[in-house]
Amino acid sequence: MNQYQLPSQEKKPEYVRQNFDGIAKAYDRFNDWNSFFLHRKWKDWVVREAKKTVPGAKSALDLCCGTGDITYRLSKDPNLETIVGLDFSEQMLSFAFPKVEGKQVKLIVGDAMDLKQFANGSFDIVTMGFGLRNVSDLRMCLLEIKRVLKKGGVYVNLDVGRVRPRFLKVFADFYFFKIVPLFGYLLYGKQNEMFDYLPHSSKTYPDQETLQKILEEVGFTDVRFQNFVFGNAVAHVAKKGE
C-alpha cells in the first residue's frame, strides 16, 4: 500500500465533493473496469430487493446517487411516482441527467447527512451505492435516512465489504489498493489522488457485521446483508419498523 493519507473528518465533505467533481467524466468507465462490470448486477440487486421488500412502494430517494446508476434503475419502475436522486457533486449529477431525462426523476445537490428538504416519513425506499463510507458521520447519516423513511420503508446500502474467506484477503487487498488506482490513472492519463482515496476509504469503514450492528443500534429492524464476490462488495437491507 502506498503512503496516501485520508482527509480528516472535518475536511472530508469538501474533499469528497471537489474530487468527485474532478473524476465525474470517467466515473462510469472506472466502475466498469474495476468491478469487471459486476457493479451493474449489484445495483440491479439493490433495486430488485428494495421493491421486493416494499412491494407497494410509491416513492424512492437515491442518496449519493453519483452518475445516476441506481436512480435510473429505480426510474424504470412505473409504480414509483416520486424518485429523487441526491448527490454532493454537481458534476456527477450532470452525468446522471441524460440517464433519467424525460422520466419522473428529480436530481438535486444535497448532503446525505442533512436531508432537511424532506419531511419525516417522505419515502418508501432509500438507496445508497458506494456513498456511505464517504460521509463524515456515519451514524448521523443513518439517523437522517431513518427519519425520511416511512414506517415499513426500507433502506438498501451497497458498498465495500471485507473479503470472506480470509485467505483471499491478501489478493483482494493487492487488487483494491494497487490495481484499482491504476485503472483511474489510465483513464485520466495521470495520477489522481481520488483513485487512491476510494480504496483507502474502506480502511475506516465498518465490516459487514459491524455495519449490521450499527444499523440495529440506530433503530432499523430486520437488518441483513448480501455479500458479492466473497464480500468485496456487500448490500445491507434494513427496515424502519411499523
C-alpha angles and dihedrals in degrees: 000000000000130000097265112145122210117233118257118263089253093054096037100090095054092039091054094046096049096043096045087052087056097053099036097105094063101026095107093052090045091055091047093050100044095046097036086241091299093121087075091061092046091053090048087055092050093055094040092051093046092053092044091052093049103026095176095050116151101173136043138181120200108200123202083011094172111181091357105256095142093034089057092050090051090050091062090069108091091198093066105090097177123041124169127184115197129187140161092227121076091194092055089051091051088063092044093056098072090053094057101028111137093018129107093264131126118203117199138174109240151133118262090211094055113043095165092143089070125069123228112284097015101141140047092201134031119184133182128185119199092330109100094078089057097061119097095225114033097186093048089052092050091050090053090050091051090048095056093044119095118237107278090022124134136231117203117190124190119191145123120308140188115275117250126229101043097225089067093054095085091057093042092051092049091052095044098045101033110024102034094058089051090060088057093047090051092051092053099033091236143052116286119186092217089073087057092046093056097063095033091054087067090067093073096036118102121253123244097274095042093051090048089054092048091051089053092046093055090052109269119138136208090026117181138152140216121212122215124200095359091315099309084129128017137190121209120201118200132171132210107231123247 
